[in-house]
């Protein structure tokens, strides 16, 4: 099993720079006062395709040889990896096939199609997703770019933490939501070399807390079809992301659906950014564990901003 | 009548730097393709109090002598100037009295109160607002900081265009919405010295088009109580802003309520920022006048982001 290295991350950053935005940092005095911490939000929702996943996806796409690239790429994804891989493939002018759960938000399906990705839908479970994908990939022959358990993808995601450290001095804690663990793994890859003193804390929905249970058990526990509003965090850890999580993560904290929605609305209101529920999980866990974060400088990766604007979750019911 | 100078704007920028954010520029390939222009959005909704008006307000507040400051400041405003003046007054630790129309969005009233501003409500017309204000100011003795017809305020708003020119090269056109004309006047003040080749185009709701009619007539036309979703643009030009509009503005374009709402949703979706209806008027006018903007580099000031998140306008009806 190849584990990506710090040099892979540096190479990735050079490779993808023309295709990504160096996203800005947002702060809010109001949220600092509310939490008692000093919060820095890195706005990966400001990537063109709306999520950090353009980093790993474009690292994979632009690292292909011309011969490999001709057959295109293929993946399965709850949404943002699919959008971002389609976007990177469009930039290189190669085909992209994606398998998405039928329950993925319309906004994410629309984004994939806008970038020329071809969608095959499946039932919303990990098993159905992998089964459908095997058929789709066999038919297309495209290079499989796994949404997170791929060294090229993890190295690409690690470029976000590199920029973060260049943009903000003296972080005590770095946070990101955890689903499959791609962003957390990239963060571990980068910070374990660049700033090993920074604690890495992952945040997960209570209703999809398999990474937290894995972390506590010491081995991967995978749920097949968890249900949470944080639709980017439905997938389980795999061996490469488990390597990083088990070696470098300080802790995994969880939040309820209600806490996630409240944190999402707070962020829209006070940072004035549009972000998806998954991105609100870190702030939700900070708000319920204030003593742990008091006085700390905390960097939070806002992972994505693809959300159905017709139905902000606090307007439902 | 004192007209603020370019040096006043430079002095303002030095004075207010500790109290404002140097707001980032957002771009979107999607919106560029949709419009045929190259668009640069300066995110003044990312000011702590949610609007560019913190620039003019903090220039006024921090320019007061200690003796003047003791009595505090007072103003009337449809919302954002009230919030921003309250915020600046809180930073200096002085009282702030504001008269607001009863119809101002709850989000804006909440923001004023959060910053310690004391609100007196009035009927939603310019005449009622000025009448109520006269009483409030007589009672408090605070320094009147007019929301736009004040040289300190216009000089402060002009700092936004200065930053914009430092952040983006070769703009052909600068755009902002126009209500009372404070931001447009500040933009004229700065660009007429710094980059007189840049066209300045203001954007206004059809349903509150008194600035456009004034511009065409050659004298100020003031409507008493126009109705538009763009709640920041209800007020008429005054003599100082008319000076800048009549001397330096290239054109004033208008958009319907439906066009404003559509442009607002497009911006939330593709720039992934939360901004208020007033801020969507420039993009709405670009979308209906594409030939005029084709191939141009257009800088657009996103003026504010204080909006009731429970009721995005496209979810109503």
Interface residues (C-beta under 8 A of the other chain):
Chain A: X24 X26 X28 X29 X30 X43 X45 X46 X48 X50 X107 X114 X265 X268 X269 X271 X272 X273 X274 X275 X305 X309 X310 X311 X312 X314 X315
Chain B: X24 X26 X28 X29 X30 X43 X45 X46 X48 X50 X107 X114 X265 X268 X269 X271 X272 X273 X274 X275 X305 X309 X310 X311 X312 X314 X315
